[in-house]
Amino acid sequence: MGAQRGTNISYNEVSRLLGGQWADLVTPFLQALVALQKGDRLQACQTFREKHCRVLMDLLGVESWVAPALSGAASTLKELSVQADGDSLKRGGQTSNSQLAACAMMLQQMFSKTAAAKGQDASYKKARSVAIGCVMLKTYFRLSTITNCKNVIQTIDNVLKVFDQAEAAHRVTYRYYTGRLLTYDERFQEADEHLTYAFRNCDPSSHNNKRRILRYLIPIHTLKCSSISIGTMATVV
């Protein structure tokens, strides 16, 4: 089997040429890519998750460049998992979200690995946990297991305290999902603060993302205005 479409290079040859950890990292990535090109999203998802992602986690302890690669892999894994579950549903399977559930477990391991980083560049690696945490929040909301979000938020806010070191896009995403969670808990004042931050700092060109934020922010503002009006009326009476 070719490592890429249109080539005659075998995976064994790729492994021989790369050698060592690079072979362990790149070969499963190519295998997942080929499976995806063939339309086998389930195989692509499983190979990417169980081989490529695990090698990245092993390398995190010795290589700083792995930290952003791992957070990127987290996002890719989520998308592959959604696609694989979608294919299963189209083939008449049950809506079990089995691959997304497996993805959630892998994301937990990635998050724990970055959060517990030690030694040189530990703070840099820990800051990447916010990006992985954002993917976890998206995954939990999609799986309707939003109570799991609280552990992620607790770790980032109270244990790691690396929010300010995260990239702007991840800070916006993190505040958006935190605000949504607070809305479900009826903690509207805090939700307002988080969602307002997300809206004000969202990329101006990201119109869809701004609409998503407003979907929750506007009702909160409406509710607050109604509460003020009722309170005022009660005072007058």
KENUKOL-105257 format. One record per atom (N, C-alpha, C): x, y, z; chain. Coordinates in Angstrom, 2 decimals, padded with zeros to 5 digits. Example, Ala and Ser with C-alpha at 12.3 -4.5 7.8 and 13.67 -1.06 7.14 Angstrom:
       u       v       w c
  013.19 -005.69  007.80 A
  012.30 -004.50  007.80 A
  013.20 -003.30  007.80 A
  012.85 -002.25  007.08 A
  013.67 -001.06  007.14 A
  012.90  000.03  007.87 A
end
This chain:
       u       v       w c
  000.86 -001.20  000.00 A
  000.00  000.00  000.00 A
  000.89  001.24  000.00 A
  000.55  002.23 -000.80 A
  001.33  003.45 -000.85 A
  001.07  004.30  000.37 A
  002.10  005.05  000.78 A
  001.93  005.96  001.91 A
  001.10  007.16  001.52 A
  001.09  007.49  000.24 A
  000.26  008.55 -000.28 A
 -000.33  008.10 -001.59 A
 -001.47  008.70 -001.94 A
 -002.10  008.36 -003.21 A
 -001.16  008.75 -004.34 A
 -000.99  007.85 -005.29 A
 -000.17  008.13 -006.45 A
  001.30  007.80 -006.25 A
  001.70  007.18 -005.14 A
  003.09  006.80 -004.92 A
  003.16  005.30 -004.69 A
  004.38  004.78 -004.80 A
  004.60  003.35 -004.57 A
  005.48  003.13 -003.34 A
  005.56  004.12 -002.48 A
  006.39  004.00 -001.29 A
  005.58  003.31 -000.20 A
  006.09  002.23  000.34 A
  005.38  001.49  001.38 A
  005.58  002.17  002.73 A
  004.71  001.82  003.66 A
  004.86  002.36  005.01 A
  006.17  001.90  005.62 A
  006.57  000.67  005.35 A
  007.84  000.16  005.88 A
  009.02  000.99  005.37 A
  008.93  001.39  004.10 A
  010.00  002.20  003.53 A
  010.03  003.58  004.16 A
  008.84  004.14  004.39 A
  008.76  005.44  005.06 A
  009.38  005.34  006.45 A
  009.04  004.29  007.18 A
  009.57  004.10  008.52 A
  011.09  003.95  008.50 A
  011.59  003.24  007.50 A
  013.04  003.03  007.40 A
  013.76  004.35  007.12 A
  013.17  005.15  006.24 A
  013.80  006.41  005.86 A
  013.78  007.42  007.02 A
  012.70  007.44  007.76 A
  012.58  008.40  008.86 A
  013.31  007.93  010.10 A
  013.03  006.69  010.48 A
  013.69  006.10  011.64 A
  013.21  006.66  012.97 A
  013.32  005.84  014.00 A
  013.06  006.25  015.37 A
  011.68  006.83  015.61 A
  011.65  007.87  016.44 A
  010.38  008.47  016.85 A
  009.65  009.15  015.70 A
  010.41  009.66  014.72 A
  009.76  010.28  013.58 A
  008.94  009.26  012.81 A
  009.45  008.06  012.70 A
  008.71  007.00  012.01 A
  007.45  006.66  012.78 A
  007.57  006.58  014.11 A
  006.42  006.26  014.95 A
  005.35  007.35  014.86 A
  005.79  008.58  014.64 A
  004.85  009.70  014.60 A
  004.22  009.88  013.22 A
  005.04  009.84  012.18 A
  004.58  010.16  010.83 A
  003.83  009.01  010.18 A
  004.29  007.78  010.39 A
  003.66  006.64  009.71 A
  002.17  006.51  010.02 A
  001.75  006.53  011.28 A
  000.31  006.45  011.54 A
 -000.47  007.65  011.02 A
  000.18  008.81  010.98 A
 -000.48  009.98  010.40 A
 -000.78  009.74  008.92 A
  000.20  009.17  008.20 A
 -000.01  008.86  006.78 A
 -001.06  007.77  006.61 A
 -001.05  006.79  007.50 A
 -002.06  005.73  007.43 A
 -003.46  006.30  007.63 A
 -003.60  007.22  008.56 A
 -004.90  007.86  008.79 A
 -005.30  008.69  007.58 A
 -004.33  009.36  006.97 A
 -004.61  010.19  005.81 A
 -005.09  009.35  004.63 A
 -004.43  008.23  004.41 A
 -004.83  007.34  003.32 A
 -006.23  006.79  003.56 A
 -006.50  006.37  004.79 A
 -007.83  005.86  005.13 A
 -008.89  006.93  004.89 A
 -008.57  008.16  005.22 A
 -009.51  009.27  005.02 A
 -009.75  009.51  003.54 A
 -008.70  009.43  002.75 A
 -008.83  009.62  001.31 A
 -009.68  008.52  000.67 A
 -009.64  007.34  001.28 A
 -010.43  006.22  000.77 A
 -011.87  006.25  001.29 A
 -012.17  007.21  002.13 A
 -013.52  007.33  002.66 A
 -013.78  006.51  003.91 A
 -012.73  005.89  004.45 A
 -012.90  005.08  005.67 A
 -012.60  005.96  006.88 A
 -013.56  006.78  007.26 A
 -013.33  007.73  008.34 A
 -013.17  007.04  009.69 A
 -013.82  005.90  009.86 A
 -013.68  005.18  011.12 A
 -012.25  004.71  011.31 A
 -011.66  004.12  010.28 A
 -010.28  003.66  010.37 A
 -009.33  004.83  010.56 A
 -009.60  005.91  009.84 A
 -008.76  007.11  009.97 A
 -008.80  007.64  011.39 A
 -009.99  007.68  011.96 A
 -010.17  008.19  013.32 A
 -009.44  007.31  014.33 A
 -009.61  006.02  014.23 A
 -009.01  005.11  015.20 A
 -007.49  005.11  015.11 A
 -006.96  005.12  013.89 A
 -005.51  005.15  013.70 A
 -004.92  006.44  014.23 A
 -005.56  007.53  013.92 A
 -005.08  008.84  014.37 A
 -005.09  008.92  015.89 A
 -006.16  008.41  016.48 A
 -006.31  008.49  017.95 A
 -005.35  007.57  018.68 A
 -005.34  006.30  018.29 A
 -004.62  005.30  019.07 A
 -003.13  005.23  018.76 A
 -002.72  005.77  017.63 A
 -001.30  005.69  017.28 A
 -000.65  007.08  017.25 A
 -001.14  007.94  016.37 A
 -000.50  009.25  016.22 A
 -000.58  010.08  017.50 A
 -001.77  010.18  018.07 A
 -001.94  011.01  019.27 A
 -001.15  010.48  020.46 A
 -001.09  009.16  020.58 A
 -000.35  008.58  021.71 A
  001.15  008.84  021.60 A
  001.66  008.80  020.39 A
  003.08  009.09  020.20 A
  003.36  010.56  020.54 A
  002.45  011.45  020.13 A
  002.61  012.86  020.48 A
  002.67  013.05  021.99 A
  001.80  012.36  022.70 A
  001.81  012.48  024.16 A
  003.10  011.98  024.76 A
  003.65  010.91  024.20 A
  004.92  010.37  024.69 A
  006.06  011.36  024.46 A
  005.99  012.09  023.34 A
  007.05  013.03  022.99 A
  006.96  014.34  023.76 A
  005.80  014.63  024.33 A
  005.59  015.91  024.99 A
  006.60  016.15  026.11 A
  006.97  015.10  026.80 A
  007.89  015.25  027.92 A
  009.30  015.65  027.53 A
  009.67  015.44  026.26 A
  011.04  015.70  025.84 A
  011.16  016.76  024.75 A
  010.05  017.11  024.10 A
  010.09  018.05  022.99 A
  009.05  019.16  023.19 A
  009.50  020.42  023.20 A
  008.58  021.54  023.42 A
  007.66  021.78  022.23 A
  008.16  021.50  021.01 A
  007.37  021.77  019.81 A
  006.13  020.88  019.74 A
  006.12  019.83  020.53 A
  004.99  018.90  020.50 A
  003.73  019.53  021.10 A
  003.89  020.50  022.00 A
  002.74  021.10  022.69 A
  001.71  021.68  021.71 A
  002.09  022.56  020.78 A
  001.10  023.05  019.82 A
  000.62  021.97  018.86 A
  001.50  021.02  018.54 A
  001.09  019.92  017.67 A
  000.02  019.07  018.35 A
  000.15  018.89  019.66 A
 -000.81  018.09  020.41 A
 -002.17  018.79  020.48 A
 -002.16  020.11  020.69 A
 -003.43  020.82  020.73 A
 -004.09  020.83  019.35 A
 -003.29  020.90  018.29 A
 -003.84  020.80  016.94 A
 -004.41  019.42  016.68 A
 -003.72  018.39  017.16 A
 -004.21  017.02  017.00 A
 -005.52  016.81  017.74 A
 -005.69  017.48  018.88 A
 -006.93  017.37  019.65 A
 -008.12  017.85  018.82 A
 -007.94  018.98  018.15 A
 -009.01  019.53  017.31 A
 -009.29  018.62  016.13 A
 -008.24  018.10  015.50 A
 -008.41  017.19  014.37 A
 -009.11  015.92  014.79 A
 -008.74  015.39  015.95 A
 -009.36  014.16  016.45 A
 -010.85  014.35  016.67 A
 -011.24  015.48  017.21 A
 -012.66  015.73  017.43 A
 -013.42  015.71  016.10 A
 -012.88  016.39  015.09 A
 -013.56  016.45  013.79 A
 -013.63  015.07  013.14 A
 -012.55  014.30  013.23 A
 -012.56  012.94  012.68 A
 -013.59  012.07  013.40 A
 -013.71  012.25  014.70 A
 -014.65  011.45  015.50 A
 -016.09  011.76  015.12 A
 -016.38  013.03  014.92 A
 -017.73  013.43  014.50 A
 -018.06  012.84  013.13 A
 -017.08  012.88  012.23 A
 -017.29  012.33  010.89 A
 -017.49  010.82  010.93 A
 -016.69  010.14  011.75 A
 -016.80  008.68  011.85 A
 -018.16  008.27  012.41 A
 -018.62  008.98  013.44 A
 -019.94  008.69  014.00 A
 -021.05  009.00  012.99 A
 -020.84  010.05  012.20 A
 -021.81  010.39  011.16 A
 -021.92  009.31  010.10 A
 -020.79  008.75  009.71 A
 -020.79  007.65  008.74 A
 -021.49  006.43  009.29 A
 -021.26  006.14  010.56 A
 -021.90  004.99  011.20 A
 -023.42  005.16  011.20 A
 -023.88  006.38  011.45 A
 -025.32  006.65  011.45 A
 -025.91  006.48  010.06 A
 -025.17  006.94  009.04 A
 -025.65  006.80  007.67 A
 -025.77  005.34  007.25 A
 -024.90  004.51  007.82 A
 -024.94  003.08  007.48 A
 -026.00  002.33  008.29 A
 -026.79  003.05  009.04 A
 -027.86  002.40  009.80 A
 -027.50  002.08  011.22 A
 -026.37  002.58  011.68 A
 -025.97  002.31  013.05 A
 -026.72  003.19  014.03 A
 -026.52  002.94  015.30 A
 -027.18  003.73  016.33 A
 -026.40  005.02  016.58 A
 -027.11  006.01  017.07 A
 -026.48  007.29  017.37 A
 -025.80  007.23  018.73 A
 -024.79  006.39  018.83 A
 -024.11  006.17  020.10 A
 -022.98  007.15  020.35 A
 -022.53  007.84  019.27 A
 -021.38  008.74  019.40 A
 -020.18  008.02  020.01 A
 -019.99  006.78  019.62 A
 -018.94  005.97  020.24 A
 -017.55  006.53  020.00 A
 -017.30  007.03  018.80 A
 -015.97  007.57  018.51 A
 -015.75  008.91  019.21 A
 -016.79  009.71  019.32 A
 -016.66  010.98  020.03 A
 -016.45  010.74  021.52 A
 -017.09  009.69  022.06 A
 -016.88  009.34  023.46 A
 -015.44  008.87  023.68 A
 -014.91  008.09  022.73 A
 -013.51  007.66  022.82 A
 -012.58  008.86  022.67 A
 -012.98  009.79  021.83 A
 -012.22  011.03  021.67 A
 -012.16  011.78  022.99 A
 -013.27  011.87  023.70 A
 -013.31  012.58  024.97 A
 -012.33  011.98  025.97 A
 -012.23  010.67  025.99 A
 -011.29  010.01  026.89 A
 -009.84  010.33  026.52 A
 -009.56  010.36  025.21 A
 -008.22  010.70  024.77 A
 -007.90  012.16  025.09 A
 -008.87  013.04  024.91 A
 -008.66  014.45  025.23 A
 -008.34  014.65  026.71 A
 -008.98  013.87  027.56 A
 -008.69  013.94  028.99 A
 -007.23  013.61  029.26 A
 -006.72  012.61  028.56 A
 -005.33  012.23  028.74 A
 -004.38  013.32  028.22 A
 -004.74  013.90  027.07 A
 -003.93  014.99  026.52 A
 -003.90  016.18  027.48 A
 -005.07  016.51  028.00 A
 -005.20  017.65  028.91 A
 -004.38  017.41  030.17 A
 -004.48  016.23  030.73 A
 -003.74  015.89  031.95 A
 -002.23  015.94  031.70 A
 -001.84  015.49  030.51 A
 -000.41  015.45  030.17 A
  000.17  016.85  030.07 A
 -000.55  017.75  029.41 A
 -000.05  019.13  029.28 A
 -000.15  019.87  030.61 A
 -001.20  019.62  031.36 A
 -001.39  020.31  032.64 A
 -000.31  019.92  033.65 A
  000.20  018.70  033.52 A
  001.19  018.20  034.47 A
  002.62  018.35  033.96 A
  002.82  019.14  032.91 A
  004.15  019.30  032.33 A
  005.14  019.84  033.36 A
  006.36  019.32  033.30 A
  007.41  019.73  034.24 A
  008.70  020.04  033.46 A
  009.64  020.61  034.17 A
  010.94  020.87  033.57 A
  010.96  022.09  032.68 A
  011.89  022.07  031.71 A
  012.05  023.19  030.81 A
  010.79  023.42  029.97 A
  010.42  024.69  029.82 A
  009.25  025.08  029.02 A
  007.94  024.53  029.58 A
  007.91  024.23  030.86 A
  006.69  023.68  031.46 A
  005.53  024.66  031.36 A
  005.80  025.95  031.61 A
  004.73  026.94  031.56 A
  004.17  027.08  030.15 A
  005.04  026.97  029.15 A
  004.61  027.04  027.75 A
  003.70  025.86  027.42 A
  004.09  024.69  027.87 A
  003.29  023.49  027.61 A
  001.95  023.56  028.34 A
  001.98  024.06  029.58 A
  000.74  024.15  030.35 A
 -000.24  025.13  029.71 A
  000.29  026.18  029.10 A
 -000.58  027.16  028.45 A
 -001.35  026.54  027.30 A
 -000.77  025.51  026.68 A
 -001.46  024.84  025.57 A
 -002.64  024.01  026.07 A
 -002.70  023.78  027.37 A
 -003.82  023.02  027.92 A
 -005.13  023.76  027.74 A
 -005.08  025.09  027.62 A
 -006.30  025.86  027.38 A
 -006.89  025.49  026.03 A
 -006.04  025.35  025.01 A
 -006.51  024.96  023.68 A
 -007.16  023.58  023.71 A
 -006.51  022.65  024.39 A
 -007.08  021.30  024.49 A
 -008.35  021.34  025.33 A
 -008.34  022.16  026.39 A
 -009.55  022.31  027.21 A
 -010.73  022.81  026.40 A
 -010.47  023.72  025.47 A
 -011.55  024.24  024.61 A
 -012.17  023.13  023.77 A
 -011.32  022.25  023.24 A
 -011.83  021.12  022.45 A
 -012.64  020.19  023.34 A
 -012.19  020.02  024.58 A
 -012.94  019.19  025.53 A
 -014.32  019.78  025.80 A
 -014.38  021.09  025.99 A
 -015.66  021.74  026.26 A
 -016.61  021.55  025.08 A
 -016.10  021.72  023.87 A
 -016.93  021.51  022.68 A
 -017.44  020.08  022.63 A
 -016.56  019.14  022.95 A
 -016.92  017.73  022.90 A
 -017.97  017.38  023.94 A
 -017.80  017.87  025.15 A
 -018.76  017.58  026.21 A
 -020.14  018.17  025.89 A
 -020.16  019.35  025.33 A
 -021.45  019.93  024.95 A
 -022.11  019.10  023.86 A
 -021.34  018.63  022.92 A
 -021.89  017.82  021.83 A
 -022.39  016.48  022.35 A
 -021.72  015.93  023.37 A
 -022.13  014.66  023.96 A
 -023.22  014.83  025.02 A
 -023.58  016.07  025.30 A
 -024.57  016.38  026.35 A
 -024.10  015.89  027.72 A
 -022.80  015.99  027.96 A
 -022.22  015.65  029.27 A
 -021.55  016.90  029.83 A
 -022.32  017.98  029.90 A
 -021.72  019.27  030.22 A
 -021.25  019.37  031.67 A
 -021.69  018.47  032.53 A
 -021.19  018.51  033.90 A
 -019.69  018.26  033.95 A
 -019.16  017.55  032.94 A
 -017.72  017.30  032.88 A
 -016.93  018.57  032.61 A
 -017.62  019.59  032.07 A
 -016.94  020.85  031.76 A
 -016.38  021.51  033.02 A
 -017.04  021.30  034.14 A
 -016.66  021.98  035.37 A
 -015.26  021.58  035.82 A
 -014.88  020.33  035.57 A
 -013.54  019.88  035.96 A
 -012.47  020.60  035.13 A
 -012.76  020.78  033.84 A
 -011.81  021.47  032.96 A
 -011.65  022.92  033.40 A
 -012.77  023.59  033.63 A
 -012.75  024.99  034.02 A
 -012.07  025.17  035.38 A
 -012.36  024.28  036.31 A
 -011.74  024.33  037.63 A
 -010.22  024.21  037.52 A
 -009.75  023.31  036.67 A
 -008.31  023.11  036.51 A
 -007.64  024.32  035.90 A
 -008.23  024.87  034.85 A
 -007.62  026.01  034.16 A
 -007.65  027.27  035.03 A
 -008.78  027.51  035.69 A
 -008.93  028.75  036.46 A
 -008.23  028.72  037.81 A
 -008.31  027.60  038.50 A
 -007.86  027.58  039.89 A
 -006.56  026.81  040.14 A
 -006.21  025.92  039.21 A
 -004.99  025.12  039.40 A
 -003.86  025.63  038.51 A
 -004.11  025.66  037.21 A
 -003.05  026.06  036.28 A
 -002.88  027.58  036.22 A
 -004.00  028.29  036.21 A
 -003.99  029.76  036.13 A
 -003.16  030.23  034.93 A
 -003.46  029.67  033.75 A
 -002.69  029.99  032.54 A
 -003.56  030.66  031.48 A
 -004.75  031.11  031.86 A
 -005.67  031.67  030.87 A
 -005.04  032.82  030.10 A
 -004.36  033.72  030.79 A
 -003.79  034.91  030.14 A
 -002.65  034.56  029.19 A
 -002.09  033.37  029.32 A
 -001.00  032.96  028.45 A
 -001.50  032.27  027.18 A
 -002.78  031.96  027.13 A
 -003.34  031.27  025.98 A
 -003.50  032.21  024.79 A
 -003.63  031.65  023.61 A
 -003.84  032.46  022.41 A
 -005.23  033.10  022.47 A
 -005.36  034.25  021.79 A
 -006.59  035.03  021.85 A
 -007.81  034.21  021.43 A
 -007.68  033.43  020.37 A
 -008.82  032.64  019.88 A
 -009.28  031.63  020.92 A
 -008.32  031.04  021.62 A
 -008.67  030.06  022.64 A
 -009.28  030.73  023.88 A
 -008.83  031.93  024.19 A
 -009.42  032.65  025.31 A
 -010.90  032.97  025.02 A
 -011.18  033.36  023.78 A
 -012.56  033.67  023.39 A
 -013.43  032.41  023.48 A
 -012.93  031.31  022.92 A
 -013.68  030.06  022.95 A
 -013.93  029.60  024.38 A
 -012.90  029.70  025.20 A
 -013.01  029.28  026.59 A
 -014.05  030.10  027.33 A
 -014.04  031.42  027.15 A
 -015.00  032.29  027.82 A
 -016.42  032.02  027.30 A
 -016.55  031.74  026.03 A
 -017.87  031.45  025.45 A
 -018.52  030.24  026.10 A
 -017.76  029.14  026.18 A
 -018.33  027.92  026.76 A
 -018.50  028.04  028.26 A
 -017.61  028.78  028.92 A
 -017.79  029.02  030.35 A
 -019.07  029.81  030.59 A
 -019.31  030.82  029.75 A
 -020.54  031.60  029.85 A
 -021.78  030.77  029.62 A
 -021.73  029.87  028.64 A
 -022.87  029.00  028.38 A
 -023.15  028.10  029.58 A
 -022.10  027.56  030.17 A
 -022.26  026.69  031.33 A
 -022.87  027.45  032.50 A
 -022.42  028.67  032.71 A
 -022.96  029.49  033.79 A
 -024.43  029.84  033.54 A
 -024.78  029.97  032.27 A
 -026.19  030.24  031.94 A
 -027.08  029.07  032.37 A
 -026.61  027.86  032.11 A
 -027.39  026.68  032.51 A
 -027.51  026.59  034.03 A
 -026.51  027.13  034.73 A
 -026.54  027.13  036.20 A
 -027.30  028.33  036.75 A
 -027.84  029.14  035.84 A
 -028.61  030.35  036.20 A
 -027.76  031.36  036.98 A
 -026.49  031.37  036.68 A
 -025.59  032.37  037.25 A
 -025.39  033.45  036.18 A
 -026.44  034.22  035.98 A
 -026.53  035.08  034.80 A
 -025.54  036.25  034.82 A
 -025.26  036.81  035.98 A
 -024.31  037.92  036.04 A
 -022.92  037.47  035.60 A
 -022.48  036.32  036.10 A
 -021.17  035.79  035.71 A
 -021.17  035.38  034.25 A
 -022.27  034.79  033.80 A
 -022.38  034.40  032.39 A
 -022.27  035.62  031.49 A
 -022.90  036.71  031.89 A
 -022.85  037.95  031.13 A
 -021.40  038.42  030.98 A
 -020.64  038.36  032.04 A
 -019.25  038.82  032.00 A
 -018.42  037.98  031.02 A
 -018.59  036.69  031.07 A
 -017.82  035.80  030.19 A
 -018.24  035.96  028.73 A
 -019.53  035.99  028.48 A
 -020.02  036.10  027.10 A
 -019.70  037.47  026.51 A
 -019.75  038.51  027.34 A
 -019.39  039.84  026.87 A
 -017.92  039.90  026.49 A
 -017.08  039.27  027.30 A
 -015.65  039.19  026.96 A
 -015.47  038.48  025.62 A
 -016.16  037.35  025.45 A
 -016.04  036.58  024.21 A
 -016.48  037.41  023.01 A
 -017.57  038.14  023.16 A
 -018.09  038.94  022.04 A
 -017.13  040.08  021.69 A
 -016.65  040.78  022.70 A
 -015.79  041.93  022.45 A
 -014.43  041.55  021.88 A
 -013.96  040.35  022.21 A
 -012.63  039.92  021.77 A
 -012.66  038.96  020.60 A
 -013.86  038.63  020.13 A
 -013.99  037.75  018.97 A
 -013.49  038.47  017.72 A
 -012.88  037.72  016.83 A
 -012.41  038.28  015.56 A
 -013.58  038.96  014.85 A
 -013.44  040.26  014.50 A
 -014.54  040.98  013.86 A
 -015.07  040.33  012.59 A
 -014.20  039.58  011.90 A
 -014.62  038.93  010.66 A
 -015.34  037.60  010.90 A
 -015.33  037.11  012.14 A
 -015.97  035.83  012.47 A
 -017.45  036.06  012.80 A
 -018.22  036.36  011.77 A
 -019.63  036.72  011.96 A
 -020.44  035.57  012.57 A
 -020.16  034.34  012.13 A
 -020.90  033.19  012.68 A
 -020.64  033.02  014.16 A
 -019.38  033.20  014.56 A
 -019.06  033.06  015.98 A
 -019.71  034.15  016.81 A
 -019.76  035.36  016.27 A
 -020.42  036.45  016.99 A
 -021.91  036.17  017.15 A
 -022.52  035.59  016.12 A
 -023.94  035.25  016.23 A
 -024.17  034.18  017.29 A
 -023.25  033.22  017.37 A
 -023.38  032.18  018.40 A
 -023.32  032.78  019.80 A
 -022.42  033.73  019.99 A
 -022.29  034.37  021.30 A
 -023.55  035.16  021.63 A
 -024.06  035.92  020.65 A
 -025.24  036.74  020.87 A
 -026.49  035.90  021.16 A
 -026.48  034.67  020.66 A
 -027.61  033.78  020.92 A
 -027.83  033.59  022.41 A
 -026.79  033.67  023.20 A
 -026.90  033.53  024.66 A
 -026.79  034.87  025.37 A
 -026.06  035.79  024.79 A
 -025.83  037.07  025.45 A
 -027.09  037.95  025.44 A
 -027.80  037.99  024.34 A
 -029.00  038.83  024.25 A
 -030.08  038.40  025.25 A
 -030.40  037.10  025.35 A
 -031.41  036.71  026.36 A
 -031.01  037.09  027.79 A
 -029.71  037.00  028.09 A
 -029.25  037.36  029.43 A
 -029.47  038.85  029.68 A
 -029.14  039.67  028.69 A
 -029.35  041.11  028.83 A
 -030.84  041.42  028.94 A
 -031.65  040.71  028.18 A
 -033.10  040.92  028.25 A
 -033.62  040.56  029.63 A
 -033.12  039.45  030.16 A
 -033.54  039.01  031.49 A
 -033.11  040.01  032.56 A
 -031.91  040.54  032.45 A
 -031.42  041.52  033.41 A
 -032.25  042.80  033.37 A
 -032.61  043.23  032.14 A
 -033.43  044.44  032.01 A
 -034.81  044.22  032.61 A
 -035.36  043.02  032.41 A
 -036.67  042.71  032.95 A
 -036.63  042.72  034.47 A
 -035.55  042.18  035.03 A
 -035.41  042.13  036.49 A
 -035.31  043.53  037.07 A
 -034.59  044.41  036.37 A
 -034.45  045.78  036.83 A
 -035.80  046.50  036.79 A
 -036.55  046.25  035.70 A
 -037.85  046.90  035.55 A
 -038.81  046.45  036.64 A
 -038.82  045.15  036.91 A
 -039.70  044.61  037.96 A
 -039.31  045.16  039.32 A
 -037.99  045.24  039.56 A
 -037.52  045.78  040.83 A
 -037.91  047.23  041.00 A
 -037.81  047.99  039.91 A
 -038.17  049.41  039.95 A
 -039.66  049.59  040.25 A
 -040.48  048.79  039.57 A
 -041.93  048.85  039.77 A
 -042.28  048.51  041.22 A
 -041.61  047.52  041.78 A
 -041.89  047.11  043.15 A
 -041.55  048.23  044.12 A
 -040.45  048.95  043.81 A
 -040.04  050.06  044.67 A
 -041.06  051.19  044.64 A
 -041.56  051.45  043.41 A
 -042.55  052.52  043.24 A
 -043.83  052.19  043.96 A
 -044.28  050.95  043.81 A
 -045.53  050.52  044.47 A
 -045.35  050.57  045.98 A
end
